[in-house]
Amino acid sequence: MYRIGYLIQKEFRQILREKAFIGLIFGMPFIQIVILGFAVSTDVRHVSIAFLDRDHSRFSRKIADAFSVTESFTGRGALTSERQAKELIDSGVIQAAVVIPPGFERDLLSGREPALQMLIDGVDGNSAGIALAYASQIVARLQQEAAAEARGGPPSPGAAAPVTLAPRMWYNPELESRYNIVPGIIGILVTMITAFLTGMAIVREKEIGTLEQLMVTPIKKHELILGKVIPFAVVGFMLMNVGIAAAGLLFGLWMEGSLFSLYLMSLLFMLSTLGLGIFASTMARTQQQAMFVTWFFSIFALLLSGFFIPIENMPKIIQAVTVINPLRYFMVAIREIYLKGTPVLYLWKEALFMLLFGLTVIIAASLRFRKRIA
């Protein structure tokens, strides 16, 4: 056991000697959370919109006012024709246009369903869909006002009262996307740093020739592997603490659950990332090659983790592939612990899958590593 301790001390000395590693461990997580936390957002704000009003009524003006006072849209004035709307959308001056037909107020107050056209730049389909949903909510609210005005006084005794839906959002009352994004960024940082640093550090030993020197010492192969991966597991926890502090100080997002639960799930997940680093070191001869191999596997894990795109929205065959992606389970676990305070007891499926995949990856990678250095 003392030999593993000496190896761990050696690794930490090497890490502290490399200024680039110190920057990666402490500086990069903070910077990435700042940039990505503010930049990566599924919220749609300040969509530039213009109006073609062919009704010139009180309610048509209300529509323009309702769109202009919300942060989701920014009014760009009136249009004179649909051709002008098309030209402005094509040129990028506006992103949407609302066409209000003649007789709109009359149809609205008489209980008919008035036609209201909305032209949207659909190049970014996700943003276009969200903007359309916002617009539908605004129009529905105005329609309720018109219905109340058309009824005049209180409803008659035999009339049924309208049903009002009062939603209450738990865990994220304001539906801020950063509350969902920031914990995911911490998970991604843990993935990238632990896998990259492990693979590059082992390959670096090959490049400078110290790995061969270690092999002629009494150190056993499993002791060498443990001495290599344990320091980077500690680095992973240090990095995660930096991410937790940055999320709280910058975004006011403090973890609702237990720190022990997060540490436990992170340890199970790191088995896979550390194993990936060892595997990359067996395939690479230089640090650049190790970085490329690690990036090749990490980018697929990232895209299929549910961080950007919900797994439920993926094709069935791709959903089946995500079952073997440990980052998928860690993404669920860190969001549940962070936002809902979910105990580990209710995350046992994610924990079990990460443990099985982690042990499989690290054992297979270690066997390959021992074979290469034998």
N, C-alpha and C positions, 0 to 999 in steps of 0.2 A: 504493500500500500504506500510505503514511504517513497518508492520509486515514482509512482504516479504523482505524488505530491511535488517531487522535484521537477517532473515534466511540466506540471501546471505552473509552477513558479517560472520556469524557463519561458513558457508561452506568454505569460503576462509581461515578463521583461521585454520580450520581443514586441508585443503589442504596444507597450508604453514607449518603446524606443522609436516606433514608427509614428511620426506625427500625422501621417495620412490616416492611419487607423483611428487615432484619437478624434480626428475631425469627423470620420465616418460614424463613430460611436455616439458622440455627443452633439456635434454640430448639425449633421445631416438630418437626423430625426426631427429636430426642432424646426429647421428651415422647411423641410418637406411638409410638415403638419401645418405650418403657417401658410405656405403657398397653396398646397392642395386643399386644405380645409376651407380656404376662402374661394379658391378657383373652381374646384369640382363641386358642382351643385346641379341638382335636378329641378330646382325652382326656376320658373320662367318669369322674368321681370322686365319691365320697360320695353314691351313689344310696341314698336312704332305703328300707329294705326290712324287711318283717315276715314272720313265718312262721306258718302254720297247720299244726300238727303233729298228725296223726291217727294216727300210728304209735307215737309215744313210745318209740322204740327208741334204741339206741346210735348207729346210723348216721344217724338223723334228727336227733339232736343234733349230730352231726359236721357235717351240712350247715349248720345254723345257725351253728356256730362258724366254719366255713370262709368263709362269706359275711361274717361280722362282723370277721374279722381282716385283711381286705384293704382297701386305700384306696379301691377301686372302690365298695364298698358300706358303708353305715352301718346297723347293726341297730337296729330300732325295737321289738323285743320280740315277744311272741307274740300271735296272733289267736285268736278263739274261733269264728269262722264266716266263710264266704265273703262273706256279706252285710256283715260288718264290714270285710273287706278292700276291697270295692267302695266303701263309704262313705268310708274313709280315703283311697283313691286319688282319689275324686271331690273330696274336700275339700282335696287337696294335702298331707295330712299325710305320706303315704308315696308313693313312686313305683313300687314293685313289691312283690309278695307272692308267696311260694312256698307252694304247697299240697302237703304230703306225705301221700299216701294211706295207709290201713291196709295192713299187710303189706308195706311198702316194704323193710324190712331182709330179710325172708324171701325176697322175689323177687330182691333184689340178690345175696344170698349163694348162691342156688340157680342163678344163671346166667340167670334170666329178665330181661326188659327191664321194669323197674318204671316205672310212669307217674308223672311228676313235673310238676306244673302250675306255670307261672309267669305271674302276671298283671302286666302292665306298662302304665304310662301312656304311650300312643303318640302324644301330642300332638306331641312332638318326635321324629319318626321316626328321625332319625340317632342321637340319644342312646339311644333305645330299642333300636335294632339293636345298638349297641356294648355296651350293658348286657347284652343277651341273649347276645352272644358271650362276654363275660366269665363269665356264669353257666354257659354250656355248658362252658367250660374247667374251672371249679371242679367241676362235677358229673362230668365225665369223669375228673378226677383222683381223686375219691372212688370212682368205679366201678373204677378200676385198683387202688386199695387193697383194695376188697372182693373183687376177683377174686384178688388175691394171698393174701388171708386165706382165701378159700374153697379155694385149692389146698393150703394148709397148708405142707408141706415143699417140698423142691426138686422140679422137674418130672421126670417119668419119662423114661427114656432115649429113648423113641420120640416124646415130645411136642416140638413145635416151640417154641422160645423166643420170647417176645413181642418184637416189633420196637419199639424205642424211637427216636423222632424227636428229635434234639437240634438245634434251630434255632440259628443264629448270625446275628445281624443286623449287616450291614456299614453303615458311615457314620452310623448312628444306633442304637447298640446298645440303648438304653433305650426306643426308639420314642417319644421326646419330640416332640410335635407342634410345639413352638416351634422346633425345629431346621428344620422345614419352613416355618413361618410367618414367622419373622424375616427371612430373605433375601427373601421375597416382599414384606414390608412395605417394605424398602429399594427394591425395584423400583417399588412403587406411589408412594412418596414422590418418586422421580425423575420419574415420569410426571406427577404432579399439579403439582409445583413448576415444572418447566421449561415445561410447557404454559401454566399459569396466568400465571406471571410474564411470559413472552414476549408473550402476548396483551394482558395488562393494561398493560404498559409501552408498547407501540405505541399502544394506544388513548389512553393518558394523554397521549402526545405530541399526538394529535389534539385532545384536550379543551383543553389549554392553548395550542394554536396553534403549538408549536415544530416540528411536523412540516412545516408549510407553510414555515417559515423555513429548514428544512434543504433543502427542494426548490429554493430560489432560489440555493443555494450551488453551487459546481462539483462537489459530490459526486454520483457516478453512482448509479443506482438499486440496482445489485447491491452496491455498496459500502455503501449505507445498510442493506440487508438483512443483510449480513455483520456490519456494526457493531452491529446490533441483536441478532442471535442468538448471536454468539460469547460475549459476557459471560454470557448465561444458560446456555450450555453449561458455562462455567467454574463458575458457581453450582451447576449440577447435580452436577459432580464434587466440589465442596466439601461439598454436602449429603450425597452418598454417603459421603464420608470420615467425616462426623459419624455417619452410620448404622452404618458398619463399626466405629467406635470404641465406640458405644453397645452394639452387639450383643456385642462382645467383653467389655467391662467389666461389663455387666449380666447377660449370660446365659452368659458363658464360651464364646461361639460365635465362634471365629476362623476366618478363611477358610483352607481347605485348599489352594486353587489359587493361581495367579499373579495378583498385583494388576494386572499388565499385561493379562492376559486379560480380567479384569473391566472394566478401563478401555476396552479395545477394543470389547467387546460393548456397553458402555454408550454409547460414542460412536455406534455404528451405530444403536442404539435411539433416541438423542436426536434423530437426524435426523427421526424421525416426530413426536416430541413438540414439537420446535421448529417443525416445519411446521404442526402443529395449532395452535400459538399464533399463527403468522402468519395462518393461515386464519381463526381466530376474530377477529383484528383487522380483517380485511376485511369481516366481516359485522356488526360491532358499532360503535356510535357512542359508547357509554359503557363504563366499566370493568365495571359490573354486567352489561351485555349480554355483554361478552367473557367474563366469568366463567361466565355461564349457558351460552354456546355451548361453552366448553371442558369444563364439567361434563357437558353432554349427551353428548359423544363419549367422555369419559373413563370415565363410569360403565359404558357398554357394554363398553369395552375391559377394565375391571376385572372385571366379572362373567363375561366370556367368556375370561378369561386362564388359568383353571385354578387360581387362587389359593384360592378357597373350594371350588369343586366340580370334581372331576377331569373333564377334557374327555371322557374315555372314558365317563363316566356320563351325558352329555348326549344328547339325541335326535340322530339322524343329520343332520338338516337343520341343527341348531344347530352341530354339529361342523364342518359344511362352512363355516358362516359364520365360525367362529374361525380359519380358514385365512388370512383377510385381517386378522387382529388382530396387530400386531407385538408387543404386550405378552405374548401367548402365548409367543412365541419367547424373549423376554427373560426371562420367568419360568423357563423351562427352563434357560436359560444361567446365570442367577445362582445357581440352586439346584445345578446341576451343578458350577460352579466353587467355590461356597462349601462344599458338603458332601463332594464327591468329588474335588475338585482336577482336574477334567477339563480337558485341554489344549484350546486353540482348534481344533486339528486335528480333534478329534472333534465339534466344534460348528459345523462349516462350513455345515451346512444351515440352522441357526438364523441364523448370520451372513449367509448369502446372502439369506435371506428378509427379514431386517431391513434389509439394505442396499438391496434392491430397493424395498421398501415405503417406506423412509425417503427415498430419492431421489425416488420418485414423489410422495410427499406434499409434500416441501419444494419441489420444482420447481413443482408445481401451485399451491401456496399462494403461492410467490414471484411467479409470473406473475400471479395474481389480485391480489396486493398491488401490483405495479408498475402494473397496469391501473387500480387504484383511485386511486393517488397521481399518476398521469400527468396 
